[in-house]
Amino acid sequence: TLFTEFTHFSDATFYKIADFRFAEFSKNTSFLHTVFFDFAVFEKAIFYQIAHFPNASFWGGVNFAHAKFHNLSEWFNTKFYSLLYLSGSTFKETSDFRTSQFSENSEIFLDNTRFYSLLVNWDQWKGRIVTYGLFEIQTLRKNYVMLEDVFRKNCQFHDLDECYLERHTIERNAKRWFEYPGDWLLWQSCGYGVKPLY
């Protein structure tokens, strides 16, 4: 589906699956106060201009797999109650998640996601980065390293340390202590260098 004009679904409510697969949004797009009670699918959608999702609510999960955002994407007070699938998506301009909200059950997939500029606080995404597959730990490591680079670029050094610590904790828990004794020693002695009193 091609949307050639400014598109807005403000205050709309989707009770069933909202299917925007392969949709192309030529102008600014707004989902202000939009409520998705079921799954929302934006797989391979293309947003050529600004994509607004302020105060939108995704109750059943949302899939942006391989979507392309050519301009700003704004997620002000956007609420995610389930899955946020961003794997393979590309954000060519700033993506602002700083005021978005995630429930305890939220899961975020970031496999091969590319951000030009990402604004997010680690507390929002902490413990929610997941992946599935044969090389789960290796893939998770790439996702965490990508986020560490984001925090380093943004000078969010506390978030960088917390993200780094969570990555090493996941990697450590996937190992048997006697296989990598040095890793366990770093954890017990100095919290991998970021939490000395860990």
URKAUR-V911075 format. One line per field, one symbol per residue. ss: DSSP state (h for helix, s for strand, l for the rest). burial: + if it has 9 or more other C-alpha atoms within 8 Angstrom, else -. Layout:
# URKAUR-V911075
ss = ???
burial = ???
This chain:
# URKAUR-V911075
ss = lsslllssllllsslllssllllsslllssllllsslllssllllsslllssllllsslllssllllsslllssllllssllsssllllsssssssllllssllllsssllllssssssllhhhhlllsllllllhhhhhhhhhhhhhhhhhhlllhhhhhhhhhhhhhhhhhlllllllhhhhhhhhhhhhhlllll
burial = --+--++-++++-+--++-++++++++++++++++++++++++++++++++++++++++++++++++++++++++++++++++++++++++++++++++++++--++++++-+-+-+++-++-++---+++----+--+++++++-++-+++---+--++++++++++--++-------+---+-++-++++---+--
